[in-house]
Every structure is written in structure tokens, then in C-alpha cells.
Amino acid sequence: MRHRKTVRKLGVKTAHRKAMMANMAASLITYGKIKTTVSRAKALLPVVSRLVTLGKKGDIHSRRLAFATLRDREILKKLFDEIAPEFKDRSGGYARIIRAGYRKGDGASMAVVEFLIEKKIEKKEEKKSKAGKKTEAKATKKSSKKDVKKTEAKKGRKKADK
């Protein structure tokens, strides 16, 4: 019986499982979100959480521990310089799983794993641009209505003059 067993074995050997989790974590850090099966996604969350926590510490020992898992300097740099600072105020729950239907070939339930990074700058720019577009649109509508009225009034005067 598997009572109180915390490791998700995923039907593969230990070395394969560790390599798969490291590769999936590296892909998640690189691309921001990945699509995988639900069981693999659930197994991936603690690995990613541990890596982000190491990234938040930021010391050399944490870098070396994270490098033992990721095995790539560019990905490690992105984790420590870009992703971990985004979560400085958050104490856990760095990624989420969104169910994404079923795989066509074998019917396995799929999920999207993504970081919970808020895009503050983009939202502000979008709000400003939307507000600017609305005021511009209103101004053009009003000006076009005024232009139409003026031209009609001019036409009316010309007809009255004749």
C-alpha cells in the first residue's frame, strides 16, 4: 500500500524521474508556461517552488544548489535575475496548474503549468492606451458630426441664397 508516500513515481525509474523534473522545470523557467499531463504537473510544482525559493535567497550556496537541478547557466541566470525577484513578497504558490482537456492520442488529462507573475507595466500601458483611444474616438465622432452639420448648414445657406 502507498499510504503516506509523498513521491509521485510517474511510472519511471528514479534517475529518469529526476531528469524529467529538471527538464520540465528548465522549460517552465525558459518559456513561462508549459503543457504536460496533470500528474506530471502536480509532481513539478514542488520542484519549481523549491527552485524559486532558492532564487529568492540569491546567495552563492543557493545558486549552486539550483544549478545541481537545472544544469544550465542561462536558465539559472533567468531564474535568479528575472523570475525570483517577481516573487519577493510572495511566500509560496509561485506556479499554478490549469486543466487543458485531454490528449488526442491516449486520452490523458492535460494541464498547463504557468508562473503567477503579474504584468504590472503592461496593464498600466493597456489602460492608458484604451482610455486614449476612447477619448480620441469620441473626439473624432464629435468633430465629424460637427463637420457634417456645418456642411449641411452651408449647403442650406447656398440653396436659400439662390
C-alpha positions, 0 to 999 in steps of 0.5 A: 500500500502507498499510504503516506508516500509523498513521491509521485513515481510517474511510472519511471525509474528514479534517475529518469524521474529526476531528469524529467523534473529538471527538464520540465522545470528548465522549460517552465523557467525558459518559456513561462508556461508549459503543457504536460499531463496533470500528474506530471504537473502536480509532481513539478510544482514542488520542484519549481517552488523549491527552485524559486525559493532558492532564487529568492535567497540569491546567495552563492550556496543557493545558486549552486544548489539550483544549478545541481537541478537545472544544469544550465547557466542561462536558465539559472541566470533567468531564474535568479535575475528575472523570475525570483525577484517577481516573487519577493513578497510572495511566500509560496504558490509561485506556479499554478496548474490549469486543466487543458482537456485531454490528449488526442492520442491516449486520452490523458488529462492535460494541464498547463503549468504557468508562473503567477507573475503579474504584468504590472507595466503592461496593464498600466500601458493597456489602460492608458492606451484604451482610455486614449483611444476612447477619448480620441474616438469620441473626439473624432465622432464629435468633430465629424458630426460637427463637420457634417452639420456645418456642411449641411448648414452651408449647403442650406445657406447656398440653396436659400441664397439662390 
